[in-house]
Amino acid sequence: MSELMKKRTPELIGAEIRMYVDTGRRLSLLCGIEIGRRLTEAKEMLQHGEWLPWLERETEFSSSSAQRYMKLFEEYGASQQGLFGPETNSPTLGNLPISKAFALLSVPESDRIEFAETVDAEHISVRELEEKIKERERQIEALRKDVDGEKQRLEESERMRKETEALLNTQDDMLKEAKKQIQDLENRPVEVAVETVRDEEAIRQAAEEAKKKTAAEFEKTVKHLETQLNKAENERAEAVKKAENAEKGAEEKRKAAETEAERVRAELEEAKKKLKASDANVTAFGIRYNTIQDDFGKLKEALKTVQEQDKETGAKLREAVRQLVEYFRKELEQDV
């Protein structure tokens, strides 16, 4: 053993420190989940009015702190049950300290893993992580305002469409009335009253001039109405096009929201099933099992590093590991 101690190097010590830091992070999160689990369990057992006195008597947590741990269990534990209790479904979440896990509670579960990996939550400070979360919330708020604005534009387009249809109907009625007036003029005989002498030619010319004047004025009116009609039809076509595009976008967003809601409901049902299967003793075993498994992997990496530097020492260490594994196997068989 003394010979092995002589072979220790600063690099090896650094690797051991990192190993314990990683283990501490993982255990702090898992322990936080288990604290939240038991707080939730106790609250369900207590009667109304007993929760706060029990919390003050039995724990060191304030009401707000207890709520955070219960939320930690609900978000990280209840929906992430493994064979041996709480697990994280992403290496990124599994390597986070409990302070960052608390910060990520404000991110919806459906987006949490992707967000943590995108911002590299494992390697930034808690303050930087909180700022990234605030930035995400600002972006979501801006997107919500854009959606609201699009909804208002859709409503405005619909209003314009209805107004355009009303205008077109009015103009159609005016055009029909004007055409009727022309028809009446063309069919009505011309009458000119004279007091003394009846001049047929003068009567004819007066009637012709009156007819031309009336036709010219009506033609002017008709052209004006046709111009307004064309403008209104163009505006209606544009409004209808905008409304159709807006409705299409709204329908796509609605379908996406329904799909996301269905996915979340499915995850919630699965989480409830897994929660019922959890057991405190199995959870405790799982924590130790996962720790040993991870430590053994790191032990192999350290052994590989020693072998590359000193084959003789590496061979001795490998034999020591083999004997330790054999010892574990014999101990396990004795308990069967």
C-alpha positions in Angstrom: 0.0 0.0 0.0 2.9 2.4 0.9 4.4 1.7 -2.6 1.1 2.6 -4.2 1.0 5.8 -2.2 4.4 6.8 -3.5 3.1 6.5 -7.1 0.3 9.1 -6.5 0.6 12.2 -8.6 -1.0 15.7 -8.5 -2.9 14.7 -11.7 -4.3 11.6 -10.0 -5.4 13.6 -7.0 -7.0 16.2 -9.3 -9.0 13.3 -10.9 -10.1 12.1 -7.5 -11.3 15.6 -6.5 -13.3 15.9 -9.8 -14.8 12.4 -9.1 -16.0 13.4 -5.6 -17.3 16.8 -6.9 -19.3 15.0 -9.6 -20.6 12.5 -7.1 -21.6 15.2 -4.7 -23.5 17.1 -7.4 -25.4 14.0 -8.4 -26.2 13.0 -4.8 -27.3 16.5 -3.8 -29.9 16.5 -6.6 -31.1 13.0 -5.8 -31.3 13.8 -2.1 -33.2 17.0 -2.8 -35.7 14.9 -4.8 -36.1 12.4 -1.9 -36.6 15.3 0.6 -39.3 16.7 -1.7 -40.9 13.2 -1.9 -41.1 12.8 1.9 -42.4 16.4 2.3 -45.2 15.6 -0.2 -45.9 12.3 1.5 -46.2 14.0 5.0 -48.4 16.8 3.7 -50.9 14.3 2.2 -51.1 12.6 5.6 -51.7 15.7 7.7 -55.0 17.3 8.4 -55.9 20.9 7.5 -53.9 23.3 9.7 -51.3 20.7 10.7 -48.8 21.2 7.9 -47.0 24.4 9.1 -46.7 23.3 12.7 -45.4 19.9 11.6 -42.9 21.6 9.3 -41.6 23.8 12.0 -41.4 21.0 14.5 -39.9 18.2 12.4 -37.7 20.0 9.9 -35.5 23.1 9.4 -37.4 24.2 6.3 -39.6 27.3 5.9 -42.9 27.0 4.0 -41.3 28.5 0.9 -38.3 26.2 1.0 -40.5 23.2 1.5 -42.5 24.2 -1.5 -39.3 24.4 -3.6 -38.3 20.9 -2.6 -41.8 19.5 -3.3 -41.7 21.2 -6.7 -38.3 19.6 -7.2 -39.7 16.2 -6.5 -42.8 16.8 -8.7 -40.7 18.0 -11.7 -37.6 15.9 -11.4 -38.7 12.9 -9.4 -42.3 12.1 -10.1 -41.9 11.9 -13.9 -38.4 10.4 -13.9 -38.6 7.2 -11.9 -36.2 4.5 -12.8 -35.6 0.9 -11.5 -34.0 2.2 -8.4 -35.9 5.4 -7.8 -35.4 9.0 -9.1 -33.3 9.4 -12.2 -32.7 12.2 -14.6 -33.4 11.4 -18.2 -30.5 13.4 -19.5 -26.8 13.4 -18.5 -27.0 17.2 -18.5 -29.6 17.3 -15.7 -27.9 14.5 -13.8 -24.7 16.4 -13.5 -26.3 19.6 -12.3 -26.0 20.8 -8.6 -29.3 21.3 -6.8 -29.1 25.1 -7.1 -29.2 24.9 -10.9 -32.0 22.3 -10.7 -34.0 24.7 -8.6 -33.4 27.5 -11.2 -34.5 25.3 -14.1 -37.9 24.6 -12.4 -39.1 27.8 -14.1 -38.5 26.2 -17.5 -41.4 23.8 -18.6 -40.5 20.1 -18.4 -41.1 19.6 -22.1 -38.3 22.2 -22.9 -36.1 21.7 -19.9 -33.5 19.2 -21.2 -33.1 20.8 -24.6 -32.8 24.3 -22.9 -30.2 23.0 -20.4 -28.1 21.4 -23.2 -28.4 24.5 -25.4 -27.1 26.9 -22.8 -24.6 24.4 -21.4 -26.1 24.6 -17.9 -23.5 22.2 -16.5 -20.6 24.6 -17.2 -22.0 28.0 -16.5 -22.6 29.7 -13.2 -26.0 29.8 -11.5 -26.3 33.6 -12.1 -25.5 33.0 -15.8 -28.1 30.3 -16.0 -30.8 32.5 -14.3 -30.0 35.2 -16.9 -30.4 32.7 -19.7 -33.8 31.7 -18.3 -34.9 35.3 -18.0 -33.8 35.9 -21.6 -35.9 32.9 -22.7 -38.9 34.3 -20.9 -38.4 37.6 -22.6 -38.3 35.9 -26.0 -41.5 33.9 -25.2 -43.3 37.1 -24.1 -42.2 38.8 -27.3 -43.5 35.8 -29.3 -46.8 35.9 -27.4 -47.2 39.6 -28.3 -46.5 38.7 -31.9 -49.2 36.0 -31.8 -51.6 38.5 -30.2 -50.8 41.1 -32.9 -51.4 38.5 -35.6 -54.7 37.7 -34.0 -55.7 41.4 -34.0 -54.6 41.7 -37.6 -56.8 38.7 -38.4 -59.8 40.3 -36.7 -59.1 43.6 -38.5 -59.0 41.7 -41.8 -62.3 40.1 -41.0 -63.8 43.4 -40.1 -62.5 44.9 -43.4 -63.9 42.0 -45.3 -67.3 42.5 -43.8 -67.2 46.2 -44.4 -66.1 45.7 -48.0 -69.0 43.2 -48.6 -71.5 45.7 -47.2 -70.0 48.5 -49.4 -70.2 46.2 -52.5 -73.8 45.3 -51.7 -74.7 49.0 -51.3 -73.0 49.9 -54.6 -74.7 47.0 -56.4 -78.0 48.4 -55.2 -77.1 51.9 -56.4 -76.0 50.5 -59.8 -79.3 48.6 -60.2 -81.3 51.7 -59.3 -79.3 53.9 -61.8 -79.8 51.4 -64.6 -83.5 51.3 -63.8 -83.6 55.1 -64.0 -82.0 55.0 -67.5 -84.5 52.4 -68.6 -87.4 54.6 -67.4 -86.0 57.6 -69.2 -85.6 55.7 -72.5 -89.1 54.4 -72.3 -90.9 57.6 -71.1 -92.3 59.8 -73.9 -91.0 63.4 -74.0 -93.6 66.0 -73.1 -93.0 69.8 -73.6 -95.7 72.2 -72.6 -96.2 75.3 -74.9 -98.6 78.1 -74.1 -99.3 79.3 -77.7 -97.5 77.8 -80.7 -96.7 74.1 -80.9 -93.2 73.6 -82.5 -92.7 69.9 -83.1 -89.0 70.4 -84.1 -88.3 72.5 -81.0 -90.0 69.9 -78.9 -87.9 67.1 -80.5 -84.6 69.0 -80.0 -85.4 69.9 -76.4 -86.2 66.2 -75.7 -83.0 65.1 -77.4 -80.9 67.6 -75.5 -82.6 66.6 -72.2 -82.0 63.0 -73.0 -78.3 63.5 -73.9 -77.8 65.6 -70.8 -79.4 63.0 -68.6 -77.4 60.2 -70.3 -74.1 62.1 -69.9 -74.8 62.8 -66.2 -75.7 59.2 -65.6 -72.7 57.9 -67.5 -70.5 60.0 -65.3 -72.3 58.6 -62.2 -71.9 55.0 -63.6 -68.2 55.5 -64.2 -67.7 56.8 -60.7 -69.6 53.9 -59.2 -67.7 51.4 -61.3 -64.4 52.9 -60.1 -65.5 52.6 -56.5 -66.7 49.1 -57.2 -63.4 48.0 -58.7 -61.5 49.5 -55.8 -63.8 47.8 -53.3 -63.4 44.5 -55.1 -59.6 44.7 -55.0 -59.7 45.7 -51.3 -62.0 42.8 -50.6 -59.8 40.3 -52.5 -56.7 41.5 -50.6 -58.6 41.3 -47.3 -59.8 37.8 -48.0 -56.3 36.7 -49.0 -54.9 38.1 -45.8 -57.6 36.6 -43.7 -57.1 33.2 -45.3 -53.3 33.3 -44.6 -53.9 34.4 -41.1 -56.5 31.6 -40.6 -54.1 29.1 -42.0 -51.4 30.2 -39.6 -53.8 30.2 -36.6 -55.0 26.7 -37.5 -51.4 25.4 -37.7 -50.6 26.9 -34.3 -53.8 25.4 -32.9 -52.9 21.9 -34.1 -49.3 22.3 -32.7 -50.7 23.3 -29.4 -53.1 20.3 -29.3 -50.3 18.0 -30.2 -48.1 19.4 -27.4 -50.9 19.2 -24.9 -51.6 15.5 -25.8 -47.9 14.7 -25.4 -47.8 16.4 -22.0 -50.9 14.5 -20.9 -49.3 11.2 -21.9 -46.1 12.0 -20.0 -48.2 12.9 -16.9 -50.0 9.6 -17.0 -46.8 7.7 -17.4 -45.3 9.7 -14.5 -48.2 8.8 -12.3 -47.8 5.1 -13.1 -44.0 5.2 -12.3 -44.6 7.2 -9.1 -46.9 4.4 -7.7 -44.1 1.9 -8.4 -41.5 3.8 -6.4 -40.2 2.5 -3.0 -38.0 4.2 -0.5 -35.7 1.2 0.2 -35.3 0.5 -3.5 -34.5 4.2 -4.0 -31.8 4.1 -1.3 -30.3 1.0 -3.0 -30.4 2.7 -6.4 -28.5 5.7 -5.2 -25.7 3.5 -3.8 -25.8 1.2 -6.9 -25.5 4.1 -9.3 -22.7 5.7 -7.2 -20.7 2.4 -7.2 -21.3 2.0 -10.9 -20.1 5.5 -11.8 -17.1 5.2 -9.4 -16.1 1.9 -11.0 -16.1 3.5 -14.4 -13.9 6.4 -13.2 -11.7 3.7 -11.4 -11.2 2.1 -14.8 -10.2 5.4 -16.4 -7.7 6.1 -13.6 -6.3 2.6 -13.9 -5.8 3.1 -17.7 -4.0 6.4 -17.1 -1.6 4.7 -14.5 -1.0 1.8 -16.9 0.0 4.2 -19.7 2.5 5.9 -17.4 3.8 2.8 -15.5 2.9 -0.7 -16.8 4.2 -2.5 -13.7 2.2 -0.4 -11.3 -0.8 -0.6 -13.5 -0.6 -4.4 -13.4 -0.5 -4.4 -9.6 -3.5 -2.1 -9.4 -5.4 -4.2 -11.9 -4.8 -7.3 -9.7 -6.0 -5.3 -6.7 -9.2 -4.4 -8.4 -9.7 -8.0 -9.5 -9.3 -9.2 -6.0 -11.7 -6.6 -4.7 -14.4 -7.7 -7.3 -13.8 -11.3 -6.3 -14.3 -10.3 -2.6 -17.6 -8.6 -3.5 -18.7 -11.7 -5.4 -18.0 -14.0 -2.5 -19.7 -11.7 0.0 -22.8 -11.5 -2.2 -23.0 -15.3 -2.6 -22.8 -15.8 1.2 -25.9 -13.6 1.7 -28.0 -15.7 -0.8 
